[in-house]
Amino acid sequence: MSRTAIAAAIAAQIALAPLASLAADCPTTLHLHGYLTVAVAKCGFREAINVVSAASDCRAQTGHAAATQFATDGIRFAQGEMKVKGGVLPWCASVRSQYPSLISGPMRRR
């Protein structure tokens, strides 16, 4: 399964599952949070509060260093995808279509 498919599955899990069940997969939750942080910074989106809350809970469970590494991996993944998609605007459009329940607000390139 590709990383994009895994991220989409986790996005669906976050959107539909209670936060307690997310703790079992903190590395993926933190990776997704890192990925969506890039969408916030580059596209002007707002990240869903349930993702932020789950990532915060996971950070407390995994510790600062591990949480930072997982989130950094998500940021790097987003940066790589941005290159593959042909830049910021196409990537932002892709994120909006893939994760509509996890981001909100109008797309504003920053």
N, C-alpha and C positions, 0 to 999 in steps of 0.2 A: 504494500500500500504506500502511495506517495506521501510526502510530508504535507502536501496541500490537502489530501484526502483525510489524513489524520487530524489536521487542524480543523477541517470542516466538521468532522465527527465530534471533536471536543467542543467546538462552537455550539453544535446542536445539544450536546450534553449540558453545557453551561446554561443555555437558554431554557432548557426544560427540566433540569434536575435540581433537587434541593442542594444548597451549598455544602451540606455535610458530605454528600457523596463525591464531591470534587476533591476533597482532601486526599482521597486515595490516589489521585493522579496529579499531585502537585507539580512534578516536573513539566508536564504538558500544560497545565494551567498557567504556570509562570512563563513558559515559552510563548503561549498565546498572548498573554498580557504584554510581553516584550514586543511581539509582532504588532499588536494593536496600538501600542505606544507610538510606533512609527506612523501609523495612520492618523493618530492625533496630531503629531508634530508636522507631518508633511501635507496632510489633507484637510486639516482643520476639523476633523470629526471629534465627537465626544464618545468616550468608551463607556459601555454599559456599567452601571454601578455594581451589578452582580459579579462582573468579571474583576473589577477593582477590589471588591470585598473578598472574593475567593483568593485572589493573588495575595492580598494582605494576610489572610489567614494562613496561606501556604508559606509565606515568608516567615511568619512566626514559627511554623512547624519545622521548616527545613534549615533555618538559620540564614543570616545575611549573605554569607559568601556563596552558598549553594543557590539561593534564590537569585542573586545577582547573575550568576553564571547561566542559569536556565533562561532568565529574561534576556540576557545578552545574546544567547543563541537565537532567540526569537527575533531580536532586532537584526542580527546578521542575516537571518533567513529572509526577512522582509526586504532588506537592502539588495540581496541577491535576486529576489523576485522582481524588484523594481527594475533592475537592469534587463532581465529577461523580457519583461512586459514592454520595455521601450521607454521607460521614464516614469516620472512621478504621476502625471495625469492618468495614463492608462492603468497604472498600478492602483491608484486611488479608486478608479471606476471598478476595477476588479474586486477590490476589498469590499466596496459598497455592495456589489452583487453577491459576493460569497458570504458576507457576515451581516446581513441587514438587522438582525436582532441584537448584535453586539456593538454596533456603532450607530450614532445618530448625528443629526445636524447636517447643514448643507456642506458640500465639498468646497473648501476654500484652500487653494494652494498657498502654502506658506513659504 
